[in-house]
Amino acid sequence: MIDHAHDLACVRDATDRLLTAVAKLDNASVAEPSRLPGWSRGHVLAHIARNADALVNVLEGRPMYVSGDARDADIERDAPRPLDAQLADVRESAERFQAAGAALQDWSRTVELRNGVTDVAARVPFRRWAEVDLHHVDLGIGYELEDLPADFTEREIDFLAARFSGHPQVPATRITDGTRVWRTGQDGGSTAGEDAAITVSGRPADLLGWLAGRRPGDALSVEGGTLPTLPPL
């Protein structure tokens, strides 16, 4: 069972980590490139803030974004702001998300995200946690995949493996960190996953980096074929 209250607390902790780290930057470093192609650190921070408001929309029954173009325009508008404005926006939008999460609601209901994707409301806080912590890594300011909480890393690997499960462009693949096993790709969701031709193994941080498109996977071991190329998230 998804514990949305636990995840909301984890979102708060992740946001505090992010704000503490970003507060050590200056205006020049906020304008420098992030690890995401074409985005400065200001773009990443603007996205984190606007995502909080978008998920408030989801929890309150409105469309996540007015449109894809509007989402992109808002990020471009907010990216050039100075550090103090970025910090204030991330902090205040995070507070709005926490307030929406604290409201009495049916956490078992289905909500709609971007591009027609649906999920249960109870998973929205975990999705927000992923946005905050993974984009903290994307800033390239000393917070790495190895620094993520272990329970987050395990759950995000599980989430992403499920996301690619049954995908026609991803061969049936067994994923393991030496202790736990996940299956993804063609027939990845079936109990017959032992028949997967490819096995990918490695440290949890490297597995997550590959699945989340943050690392190329060259630190992983692959048996039975080549490392699958995953579709963009």
Buried (B, 14 or more C-beta within 10 A) or exposed (E): EBEBEEBBBBBBEBBEBBBEBBEEBEBEBBBEEBBBEEBBBBBBBBBBBBBBBBBBBBBEEEEBBEEEEEBEEBBEEBBBBEBEBBBEBBBEBBEBBBEBBEEEBEBEEEBBBEEEEEBBBBBBBBBBBBBBBBBBBBBBBEBEBEEBBEEBBBBBBBBBBBBBBBBEEBBBBBBBBEEEBBBBBBBBBBEEBEEBEBBBBBBBBBBBBBBBBBBEBEEBEBEEEEBBEBEEE
